[in-house]
Amino acid sequence: MYEALNAMRRNGIDNKQKILAHFEKITKTPMEVQKKYLLELLDENKDTEYGRKYGFSDIHSIEEYQQRVPITVYDDYSGYIDRMTNFGEENLICSKKPVWYNKTSGTVGAPKKIPYSQRTRDCFAKYSLGYQSGLLYRNLRERYFGGRWLNLIRCSGDIVRLPDGVPYGPISEASLRPHIDKWRYIFSTPVEATFSPKGTDARYLTSRYGLCDKDLNNINCTFTGFLLDFCRYIEKNWRLLVSDIEKGVISKSVELPDEIRERLSATLEPMPERAAELRKIFEEGFESPFIPKVWPELSYVVGGASAGFSHYTNEIRERYLGYDIAFYFRGISASEGIFSVPIKLAAHESALIPDSLFYEFIPIDDENAVPVTMDKLELGKKYELVITTHSGFYRYRMKDVLLVTGFYNQTPMVEFQYRIDKTVSLMGEKTTEMALRVAAENTAKECGFMLVDSSVYPDAEKVQYVCLMEIDRVPKELTEEMIRSCLDKNLSQLNPSYGEKVKSGLITPIKLIFAQPETYVLYKELMRMKGYSIAQLKPVTVIDNEIQKGFFFTLTEDFEEIKKLCAQ
C-alpha cells in the first residue's frame, strides 16, 4: 500500500548519509569553516550598499570584521528591506536577490520581513530535512520506513507576493505546499486541516483522520506542545471521534465551512471494525499510553523541544507515548536560519552548524563583554547569540541565550535557555523564562495537578508577578494558597534575587489566577485568525503586551470552579 511513499523516502538516503559525514568532518575544524564562510560572504557582498559603507573589501580577518562592522538589530535593516520590497531596489544588503521573505510570528506591530537567499534556504533544507532523515535512518534503519505521516503543523495560508515579486509568508508554508498534489499518499492529515480556513475545527479533522489510519509511521510537529494538545484533545473527545468513524460521518457539532464539510463527507465510509478497536482501547482508560496501542507501527516523532519545555515532553512520554517510540528533537532555528542539529535522538542539546552562519557570542555574565567566536566558548556558560547570514544580516543580535553543554569534536554543543527580551525584571531581579517555566512545572509536580500551560505578567504598577495557570486533574484537597505558596517558594529557589526582594518588601508576593479550560488553545486559534503562523507560535511564558494581557486576563475562572471542572 505504501510502496510509492517508501520508494520516495528511500530515494536519496545515500545522499542524506553523506550530509552526516560532511557534518562530522566540519565539526572537527569549525573555525576554519567559519573563517572561510565569513570571508567568502564579505567578498560576495563587498559591492552592496552596506558592504561599501563598512568597507567589506578591506576586511581580511575575523578580527577586522569585528572592529569595522557594528552589532545590529532588525531596525538597522528595516529601511533597506522597505526599499527592496516596495521599490525593487537590489544590491543593498545582499548581492543576491532574496527568494523569500520569512514572516515572523510577533504579536505586536507589523511582522518583520526576514530575507532568505537561495543559499540560506538550501542550507535550511539540508540540515532541517536531509540531516534529520539521515540521523533517523542511521538509528532506526528499516523502522524509518512504513506508513503515512501524521502532520500537526498548521499553516495560515497567507503567502503573498510583495511589490518586488518575492513571496512573503511563514516558511512552513513553503515547505509543505509543494506536496499538495501527492498529499494523501504522504499524510493521514487532510489538506483542509493543515491549510485550514477560518471556521475549521482542525483538531477534530487531524484526530479523526489520524485515528482511522492504523499504519501511521511517524508524527511531525513544530513544537512538542502541539502533540500534547493533540493527545489531550483525543482523551477528552474520543467518544465523538469513535462514533463518527464508526458511522462514516462528521458530526454536526464540529465547526466546518459548508464547502469543506460536503467535500470531506462525500469521501467518508463507515469503519465499524476500526471504531471497535479504538473504543476498546479508550474504554480501558488513559492510565497507560494509548499511542502505541492506537498506532502500533508508529516509529518516531519529530518536533522542537528545548530543555526548558521538558514538561511537555515528559507528559507526552509518561501519559500518551511511552518510551519505545523514538524522538527527534530539532535543533535551534529561527526565521533567520538554522543554527544547530542534534547528534543523537531524544537529545535536548545540539551542535552548532559551522557552515550555516557565522556566529559570535556575547557572555551573559559580563555587561561589558565583547562578542567572541565559537572557539572561545566555555563549558557551562551562557551567551547571547549574534549571527551573520548569507541573506544580508551582519552581526545581528538574535536575543537568544544559549547554554554551552559540551563539545562534539571541536564544535560547541548548546541548549536554548531564554530570550533576553522575555526576562522579567521589576526591581533588577532578572527572572528568566526558564526559571518561570521550571517553577510552574515543579509546583505542579509537588501539588499533584497537571499543568496545561502558564504565563507571568509583570505588573509594574503593583511591583508584582501575576501568574496565570491553566490546570487540570486537580486533587480535591488542594487549595489556591497551597499552590501560590509552593510557586513562590520554587521561584525564590530558582532566582534567589527574586526571593530576597519579596522578603524585603521590594516586590509584592506573587498573585495567582487561573485560566479557563482550553484558553491556550484558543489563543493559538486567535493568532491564526489574525494571520500569524501557528507553526511559529511559541509558548507565552511572559505576557509582555496589551493584546496578550487583554486576552488572557479575560478568560479566567475562580479556583473552586476550576476544581469542579478539572477534579480528579
N, C-alpha and C positions, 0 to 999 in steps of 0.2 A: 504493500500500500504506500510505503514511504520511500520507494526506490529512487524516484527522481529527486526528492528532498535530500536524501543521504548522498546521492551522487553529486549534488551541488555542494554539499558540505565537505565531501572527500576531495573534491577538486581544489587544488591549491594547498593541501595540507603540507606538502614538502616545502612550499614557499613560506608557510607560516612557521615551520620549524627553523627555516633559515633566519627568520626575524628573531627568534630566540637566540640563535647562535650569534647573530650580529649584536644583539643587546649584551650578551655575555662578553663579547670582545670589547665593546666600547666602554663598559663599566670598569675595565682594568686600567684604562688610561683616560679617565674622564676629563682632566684638564687639557690634555692635548686636543681632545674633541671639542671642548668648549672654546679654546682659543681659535681653532680653525673655523668653527661656526661663526664666532663674532667677527673675525677679520674678513671673512667672505661676505658676511651680511653688510658690513660697513662699506666694502668696496662696491657691492651691488647697489647701494643706496647713496653713494657719495655725491651724485649729481641731483638728488632730490632737493627740494627747498629746505627741508630740515637738515639734510646732510651737509649742504653748503653753509648753513647757519652755524653748525658746530664743527665744521672742518673735518668731516669723516675722512677725506683723502689724506690728511696728515696724521691720522691715528694708526699706529703700528703695534700697539700692545694693549693688553687689558688695563694696565695702569694709566696709560694715556687716555683711554676711553673714559675711565672713572674720573679723571681730572677735568676733561673737557666738557663732558655731557652731563647735564643736571638730572637729579632724581625727578620723576614726573608723576602726575596723576591724570585721570581722564580729561579733566578740564583743559589740560595743556594741549589736547589733540582735538577737542570738540570743534574749534574753528576750522581746522584743516578738514575734518570729516564733513562738516557742513558744506564747504567748498567742493569737496569730492562728490558728495551725494546729490546736492541740489544744482550744481553748476557744471558737473562733469570734469572738473579740473583733475589733472593727473600729475604724477611725479612730485607730490607734495611731501608725504612722509614715507612713501614706499615706491620704489621704481616699478613694481608690478601692480597692475590694477587689481583690486580685490575681486574675488569671485563670489563673495558672500559677505553680508553684514549680519553678525550674530546679535539677535535681540536679547538683551539681558532681562532678568526676572525681577528687577526692582519694583517696589510698590508705591514709590512716591516720585512725582515728576515724570518727565519723558524718559522712557527706557533708553539706555545707551545703544549706540551702533558700534559694535566691535568689528573692525575689518578683518577678513580672512583672506590671505593669499592662497594660491593653489598649493604652495609648499606647506603652509600651516595645515591646510585641510588634508593633504596627503599624509602628513605626519600623524595627525589625529586618527585617521583611518588605520594607519599602520599599527599604532600602538593600542588603540581602543578596540579594534576588531581583530587584526591579524595576530598581534601578540597574545591577545586574550584566547583566541581559538587555539593557537599553538600550545599555550600552557595547559589549557583544559584537556586537549588531546594527549599531551605528554603524561598527564596524571590519570586520565580516565580511559584512555585507549578506546576500545570498541563501545564502551558505555557513552562516549561522546556522541555517538550516532543513535538514531532512534526515531521517535515520532515528532509531532509538531511542537511548536513553542507556545507557551502562554505569555502574551505580551501585556505588561501592566503599564507601559509608557503611554501616556495620553498626550495628544497634540492639539493645539488650539486652531490649527488650520488657517493661520493668518499671515501666510507668506505673501509679500507684496513686492512689486518692482519699484525701486526708488527712481527718481528722475534720471539718474545716470545709467539706468538699465540693470543694475545689480540687484539680485534678490535680497530681501531683508526679512528675517524671522528667526525663531528658535532653531538651533542646529539640529535638534531631534527631528524636526520636520524633514530636513534634507536627507537624513539618514534612513528614514522609514518610507517616505513617499515613493522612491524608485521601485519598491517591492509590491506596490498595489496590484499590478497585473497578475502576480502569482501569489497573492496574499493568502488565499485559502489553503494553499499547499504548504505554506510555511507556518502559519499561526492558527491556533484554535480561536483566538480572539477575533471577532468580526471587525471589519474595517470601520463600521459605524461606532464601535466602542473606542477605537483609537483616535480617529478623526471625527470626534463627536460634536455635532452642532448643539446649540443651546436647547435645553429641554430634553436631553438624553440621559437616561439613567445608565451611565456607562458601567458602574459597578455591577449592576444586575446583568447586563449583557456579557461582560467579561466572565463573571462567575457562572452563569447559566451555560454558556458555550464551552467554557473550560471543563465544567463537571461532566458534560456529555462525552468528552474525549478522554477515554481511559488510558490512551497510549502516550500521553504527553511526555516529552523528553526533558524539557527544561523550562524555567521561568525567568523572564527578563524584566527588570525594573530599574528605574533611575536610582532610587534610594530604597533601602530595605524597609523603611517606614511604609512605603506603598504596599509592599507584600503583607505587612502586618494589618493594614487597613482591609486588604482583600480577605485575609483569613478571618478577621473579626466579622466582616460582613457575612461570610458564609455561615459562621457559627450562629449568628443572630437570625438569619433568613433562610436557613436550609429547607425548612418545610415548604415555603413558597417556591423555591428553586426546584426542589424534587418534584413537587406537584406539577409544575409547568413542564418539566422534562418528561414526566410520565404521560401527560396529555398531548404534548407536542404543541403547546401554546405559549403565548406571552401574556401574563396576567394583565387585566385592565388596570390594576393598581400601579403598574410600572409606568413611569413617565417616559414617553417617547413621542417624537413628532409622528403624525399620522403616516407620512410617506415611508418612514423607516419601519414603523410597525407593520404596515402592509407588505413591504418588500421582504422583511425577515420572516414574517408569519407564513408567507407563501412557500417558503423552503423548509419549514419545520415539519417533522414527523414524530408521532408518539414513540417513546423509548421506554416501555414498561420494564424491561429487564434491567437496563442501566439504572432506572429510578429505584427499583427494588434493591439493587446493590448499594446505592447511595443511602437509601433510607435505613438499611440495616446498619451501615457504618455510623451514621449520625445518631441513631437511636441508642447506640452504645455509649454515647456521651463524648465529652472532649477532655477526659482526664488523661488520655494518651494521644499523641499526634495523629491527626486524621489524614494529612497529606500523603504519607506512604501507602495508606490503605486506599485512598481515592485514586491515586496515580502511581501504581506500583513500578512503572518504568521510568519515573522521574529520576534523573541522574544529577542535575546540578541547578543552582540558582546563581544568576548574575545580578549584581546591584552594588550601589555605592553604600559604604558603611564605615565611617571613621570610628575610631575607638570611643569618641565622645558620644556616639549614638548607639552604644553597645546594648542598651536596654531593649531597643527594637529587635536586634538580632537575637539576644538571649531569649526573649519571649517567643519569637518565631521558632527557635530551636526547641525550647522546652515544651511549648504547648501545641505547636502545629506541625513542625517539620521533622523533628527528630535529628539524629546525629549521623545518619548514614548517607544523606544526600549532600553532595559537595557544595561549597560556597565559593564563588569567585568574587571577592570584593575588589571593585575597580579602584585604581589608584586615584591620585589627586588630579583634577582637571577643572577648568573654568571656561568661561566664554572666550578667554584669550588663548587657550591652547591646552595641551595635555602635559602634565609635569612629571608624573611618576606612574609606575606599574608594580603590581605585587610580584614577588619571585616565588611564592608558593600559595596554595589555596587556603582560604579561610584566614588570611593574614591581614590585620588592620594596617600594618606598616608596609611601605612600598619604597622602591628605589627610584631616585631621580633619573630622568632620561637625558643623558648628556647631549644628544643631537636633536632635541626637540626645541629647546630655547636656550638663551644664555641667562644664567642665574646669578644673582647676588643675594646676600642675606644680611639683614640688619639685626644685630644682637638685641634681644628684648630687654635684658637686664642692665643696659648701659644707655642712658639717654643721649650721650654724646658720641655713641659708637658710629663708626663709618662702615659702609657695606663691605662684606668680604665675599670671596669666591668659595666654591664648594670644598676646595682642598683645605680651607681654614676652619671648617665647621668642627665643633667639639661635641662629643657624645653627651647626651643628657641636657643640652642647652636648647633654648628656644630662639627662633629667628623669624623676623618678618621677611616674606619673600618679595624680591624685586626681579623683574624679568625684562628681557629684550627679545622681541619677536621678529619673525620674517614678514609680519603684516603691518609694521610701521610704529610699534611702541618701543621706546628706548628708556631703559632704567625706570620701568613702570612699577609703581608700588601696588601690589596686589591686596595689601592689608590683611593677608592671611598669615597666621602664625603657625610655624611648623616646629615640631619637636624632633631632634635628631636621636634616633633609637639604636643606630648601629651602622654598619657598613657592609655593602655587598661588593666584593672585590675591593676597589678603591672608591666606590661611589656611595654617598650617604644614603641611608635608609631614614625615612621620615614618617611622621604621623601628623595629620591636620589637628590643630588644637582649637583655634577660635579665630574670629575676625576682630581686628583691632577696633573697628568702628561699632562692634557689638559688645564691648566691655562696659559694664555698669560701674559708675564711679560718682557717687553723690558727695562724698567727703574725702576723695582721694584713695578709697579702698581698692579700686580696680578689680572688681569681681568679673571673671571671665565667663564666657558661655559654657565652657567645660565645667567650671565649678557649679554653675546654676543647674546644669543638667544632672550632674552626678549627685548633687544634694537632693534633688527631687527623686531620683532613682533610689538612692539609699533610704530616703524617707518611706517610699512605697514598700520597700522590702521589710523595713523594720516594723511598719504599721500593718502590713499584711493585705494591702489593697493593690489593685492593678492600676498602674499609671498609664493612661492613654497618651497624654501629652501635657506639657506645661510651658508657661511663659512667665516672664517677670517684667513688670512695668516700674521703672524708677520714678517715683513721684517726687520731683524736686521741691515742690511746694511744701509737702509734709516731711520731706527728707526721710523717705520710707520706701522699702521694696514692697511692691504689691505682687504676690504670686498667684497666678491663675492656674488651676489644675483641672483637667478632665480625668475623672477616675471611674473605676468600675470594680465590681466584685468586692464590695466594702464590708468588712466584718461588723456584726451588729453592735459589738461593744465599743467600737472606735468612736471617738469624739473629735470634733473640729479642733479643739485646743490641743489634743494629743498630736494631731498631725502638724499643727502650727509650731508647737514646741519642738517636735522632732526635726522639722525642717530648719528651724532657726539654729538648732544645735549642729546639724550637719553642715549648714552653710558656714557657720563660725569655725568649724574644724577645717573646712576646705580653704577658707580665706580668713585667717586669724585677724587680719586688719579690719574686716567687716565686724567680726565678733567683738573686738576691742572697742570699736566706735559705737556699737549698740550698748555695750555695758557702760560706757562713759556718757551716754545720752546724746552723742553727736548724730546718731542715726536712730530713728524711731523703730521699735521692734517690727518685724515683718508682719504684713497683713495677708491673710489667706482668703481667696474667693474661689468658687467652684463653677466650672463651665457646664452648660447643659450637654447631654449626650450628643455626640457627633458634631460638636462645634468645630473641631479642627478639620474634619472632612468638609464641612460646609464652607470653611474659609478657603480651602483649595478650590472648591467649585466657584466661589465668588471671584477669585483671582482669574480663573479660566474664563469666566464670562466677561471679565474686563479685558481679555485679550492676552493675558500672560500665560506662558507655557507652564503647565503643571509639572512637566518633566524637569524643570529647573527650580521649582519652588523648594526652598529648604525650610526645615522646621523653624517656627517663630519662637526662638528661645528668649529674645529680648524684644519687647514691644517698644518700638522707638519712633513711631509716628502716629498722627491723629487718626489716620484711616484704620490702622490696626487697633488702636485704643477704642475707637468708637464701635468697631465690630465686636471685639472680644468682651468688652465690659457690658455690652447689651445682652449677650446670651449667657447670663449667669443664673444660678439657682441656689436656694437655701440648702445648707448641708443636710438637714434632716430629709428634705425632699430628694436629694441626691441618694441618700441611703435607701430610701424606699424604691427608687428606680433601679438601683445597682446592688441591692443587698445580695450577699452570698446565699 
